[in-house]
């Protein structure tokens, strides 16, 4: 009985679907209905899990291992951590491979060229997951920035009431939602299991990749070495962070028109090309096979990408 090659296609589709479902399950495993516990760490503890197991899961301790690509693997692992995901790095890579394989198979089944299928595989298996991680990290950092001044204020009030610093951190971890509630809760658990407070704060800064959090770490470290009124120091730090946020919001408001214009100018060539191809297919179809056309299109894409990058740099500011 001759072997049917279509079985390989169906098998690849089935494997891609299975890995995709498993990946979605693990990605959203911790998404539960909101209850009295304000953050994920407290919900995991309330479900009956041990604090040590929760700490290892959230900080992805067992997944911080070197892979064959060394530094590249470590940077990708750090990106997953800063995005707030607890999924294993190798499992996420398998999901990416499954998405890429599924995109290739779907494009081939639709009858497209192998080059188009390869481009679809790269987009579905590398580009989209990477953009997803960048989006998650950016949103998490933005939320962390909004929560940090309030968390510092809670710490200041606790310190002025006579509580030590670890107790103040524990209070914030119980009262604040994610991401700062769980992150400070991890610091409290690390200190409980013997890690120095300074090291625990540095670990939190590395997990989040948040620049303003390093101000808090430096302030606490300096105060622990030279002394001083920690409550006053942290109160001034909260005011400084709020002033930075106000300045950043003002700059974004002033540059809103430029960012909107940059978005229109970036999208306009592609919109015009799609509309032209839709209204007059022969406009591009008659010269599609000409080698000069492909070189010209490639040159146009490169020039457009350079222009988009320049406009992006002109309308985006760092405070």
Order of alpha helices (4+ residues) and beta strands (2+ residues): alpha-alpha-alpha-alpha-alpha-alpha-alpha-alpha-alpha-alpha-alpha-alpha-alpha-alpha-alpha
